[in-house]
Amino acid sequence: MSLRREPIPFAFVAEADKFRSNVTPPPPEPLSAGQIVERCLLGLTIVAALVGSLVLGIPALTVPDAPTETQQSQVAHDR
């Protein structure tokens, strides 16, 4: 009895698990000093933007305190 398998769309994806290459990829090139500095500056810029948004955003999100007694008495006096 033969097992009949139905065709799978994109059969090459199913066969990819079976494929093993004997070619090793080349090792990654070492980063130059300029690339390291560039990545550090990009990271610092992103961190500075997040900190800046917190510094500017937190005061905007705080609820103002209730008016003090002196302010309430002035409002009552003005009426």
C-alpha positions as CSV (number, residue, x, y, z in Angstrom):
1,M,0.0,0.0,0.0
2,S,1.5,3.3,-1.0
3,L,1.0,6.4,0.9
4,R,-0.2,9.1,-1.4
5,R,0.6,12.6,-0.1
6,E,-1.2,15.5,-1.5
7,P,0.9,18.3,-3.0
8,I,1.8,21.1,-0.6
9,P,1.8,24.6,-1.9
10,F,5.3,26.0,-1.5
11,A,6.8,22.5,-1.2
12,F,10.3,23.9,-1.2
13,V,9.5,25.3,2.3
14,A,8.6,21.8,3.5
15,E,11.8,20.4,2.0
16,A,14.0,23.1,3.5
17,D,14.1,21.2,6.8
18,K,15.8,18.3,5.0
19,F,18.4,20.4,3.3
20,R,21.8,20.7,5.0
21,S,24.5,22.8,3.4
22,N,28.2,21.9,3.7
23,V,29.2,25.4,3.1
24,T,29.9,27.5,6.2
25,P,29.1,31.2,6.0
26,P,32.0,33.6,6.2
27,P,32.7,35.1,9.6
28,P,31.3,38.6,10.2
29,E,33.6,41.4,9.6
30,P,34.8,43.3,12.7
31,L,33.3,46.7,13.3
32,S,35.4,49.7,12.6
33,A,35.9,52.5,15.2
34,G,33.5,54.7,13.2
35,Q,30.8,52.1,13.2
36,I,31.1,51.6,17.0
37,V,30.9,55.4,17.6
38,E,27.9,55.7,15.2
39,R,26.0,52.9,17.1
40,C,26.8,54.5,20.5
41,L,25.7,57.9,19.4
42,L,22.5,56.4,18.0
43,G,21.8,54.6,21.2
44,L,22.5,57.7,23.3
45,T,20.2,59.8,21.0
46,I,17.3,57.3,21.5
47,V,17.9,57.2,25.3
48,A,18.0,61.0,25.5
49,A,14.8,61.3,23.5
50,L,13.0,58.9,25.9
51,V,14.3,60.7,28.9
52,G,13.4,64.1,27.4
53,S,9.9,62.9,26.7
54,L,9.5,61.8,30.3
55,V,10.9,65.0,31.7
56,L,8.5,67.1,29.6
57,G,5.5,64.7,29.8
58,I,5.4,63.9,33.5
59,P,4.6,67.4,34.6
60,A,1.8,67.6,32.0
61,L,0.2,64.4,33.4
62,T,0.2,65.5,37.1
63,V,-3.1,66.5,38.6
64,P,-3.0,70.0,40.1
65,D,-3.5,70.1,43.9
66,A,-6.8,71.4,45.3
67,P,-6.9,75.1,46.0
68,T,-5.5,76.0,49.4
69,E,-7.5,77.7,52.2
70,T,-6.1,81.2,51.4
71,Q,-7.1,80.9,47.8
72,Q,-10.6,79.8,48.9
73,S,-11.0,82.6,51.3
74,Q,-9.9,85.1,48.7
75,V,-12.6,83.7,46.3
76,A,-15.2,84.0,49.0
77,H,-14.1,87.5,49.9
78,D,-14.3,88.7,46.3
79,R,-17.9,87.6,46.0
